Amino acid sequence: MKNINYIINGILAVAVVILFVMQFSGKKEANVAKVAPASSGEAISGTLPVAYVNVDSLLENYNYAKDLNEIILKKAENSRASVNQKAAALQKDMEEFQRKIANNAFLTQERAEQEQQRLLTKRQELQDLDTRLSQELMAEQQKLNEQLRDSIVNQLKIFNQTRGFQVVFSNTAGDNILLANDAYDITAELLEYLNKNYATK
């Protein structure tokens, strides 16, 4: 989930830089709305064409993000169950091998060494399986994160056509925006829009 935050933050940072370059390389006498200082509970008159989205809240409540998270959790559980099942079988074989060694059940030393080598090979295969499944899970997570990011960014563009924001910042647990008036927070409005569109798909 942190990957999504980093990706969205990166995209938004690039957008901010582009907008600033466009703003300052264009007309010098552009009109900027002035913000009147507001006391607590007082509305801002003439807000700037900027907004921010609380990404943590968005990801926690966006139904598409929840569904993607559920997919990853199920895949992780399936992978873990598969590895645990094979690990339990290997553990049983190793205990059986130890019991046979203790009871001198192997007819020859060569036969005992063959069985030991078979168990070591099985253990290596299990480690390889665990690594492969972890890598596949990470790749799947990255793919789903990109899908989620694309979904949010594409819908934000459409959402913004009627709002006219010049910049939309992302905010995660207060990391990026230390202080902002609630009038600039469009999280709930965007979330409602995203979930409504996701429900109709």
N, C-alpha and C positions, 0 to 999 in steps of 0.2 A: 504494500500500500504506500510505503514511503517512496517507491519508485515512481508511482503515479504523481505524487506531489512534486518530486524533482522535475519530472517531464513537464508538467503543467506550469510550474514556476519558470522553467527554462523558456518555454514558448511565450509566456506572458512577458518575461523580461525582454526577449527579442522584440516583441510587439511594442513594448514601451519605448525601446531605443529607436525603432523605426518611426514611431509616431513623433517622438521628440525631434528627430532629424527632419521629418517632413514639416513639422510645425515651425522650426526655426530657419529652415531654408526657404520657406514660402514668404507670404506677405508679412512685413514687419508690424503693420498696424492692425493685426488681427484683434478682434474684440474678445476679451476673456471675461466671463461672468465673475463678479466679485462676490465673495462669501462674507456674509455678515456674521460676526461672532455670535455664537449661540450659547446661552446658559443651559443648564441641564433641563431636559424636557422641552426646550424651545425648538421649533422647527427652523431649518436653515432656509433662508430665502436666496434664490439665485444660485443653486448648487452648481458646482463645476461638472463638466461632462465626463466625470470619472466615477468608477464604482469598484467595489471589491466583492469577492466571493470567498466565504469560509470553506475551503476545500475539504477539511475534515468533516464538517457537517454535511457537505454536499455528498461526499462518498459514503457517509454513514446512512444517508436517507434516500439516495438515488437508487431506484429499484433495479436498474440495469447493473449498477455497481454491485448491489447485493447478489444478484443472480450470477454474475461473473465470479464473485467471491465464493459462492456456493459451489460452482463448478470446480474451482481450484481446490477447495476443501475436500470435496468428494474424491478427486484424483489423488490428493495427498493421502487420504485415508486408505484408498485402494492400494496405492503403492506401499504404504506402511504395512498393511495387512498381508500383502504378498511377501514382502521381505520377512516379516515376523513369522509367517507360516513356514517358510523355507529355513529360517534360523532355528525354529523349534525342532524341525525334522533333523537338521544337522546336529543340534545339541543332543538329541536322542541317539543318533548314530555314534557320536563321540563318547557318550556315556557307555554305550554297548561295547565300543572298542576298548575302553578302559577296563570294563568288567572282564572282557575276554583276556586282556593282557594280564590282569590280576589273577585270573584262574588258569593261566597258561593254556588257553583253549586253541591257540593257533598251532597247527602241526609243524610249521617251519618258521624260522625267523624271516625268511623271504616273504612268506604269506602275510605276516604281521606288518612288514614294511610296505607291502602293496596296499594293504587296507589303510594304513596311515597316510600314504600318498594320495589315495582316493579321497580321504576326508579333507586333506589340505587343499586339494584341487576344488572340492565342493565349497570350502570356505572362501577361497579366492573368487570363485564364480559368484558366490553370494555377495561379496564385497563389490564386485564389478556390477552386479545387478543393482545394488543399492545406489552406486554412483550414477549409473545410467538413468535410473528412474528419477533421481534428484535433478540431474541435468535436464531431462525431459520436462519435469515439472517447472523448473526455472524458465525454460524456453516457452512453455505454455503460458506461464504467468506474464512474461514479457509481452507475448502476443496479445493476450487479453487486456493488458494495461494499455497497449497501443490502440486497441479497438475502443476502449473506454475513453481514452484521451481524444481520439478522433471524434467520437460521438459527442462529447462535451463541447469541443471546440467548434465543430460544424453547427451544432444546434445553438451555441452561443452567438455565432454570426447571424443566424436567422432571428434569434431572440432580440438581438441588438438593432435590427433594422428599424424597429419602431421606437427604440429608446434613444438611439443616437449617442451612446457613450463613445468617447474617443479612446479611453483606456479602461480596461477591466483588470484589476490586480487580483492575485490570489493571496489568500491569507491562511496559514496553517498554524493553529494554536498560538496565534500572536507573533509568529516568527518574523513575518515580513512587514506587517503593519502594526506598529506599536500603539498607535492611537488614531482612531477615526470615528467620526460621527456616524451613528446608526443610519442616518439618511443615505449614506453611500453603500450600505450593505444590501446587495441584491440577491443574497443566497436563497432566501425563502421563495422569492419570485421566480428565480431561475430554476430552483428545484421543482416547483409546481409545474413549470413549463416542461422540464425534462421528463418528469414522471407522467405527465399527461400525454406527451408524444410517445413515450415508451409503451404506455398502456394501449395506445391505438395501433401499434405495429403488429 
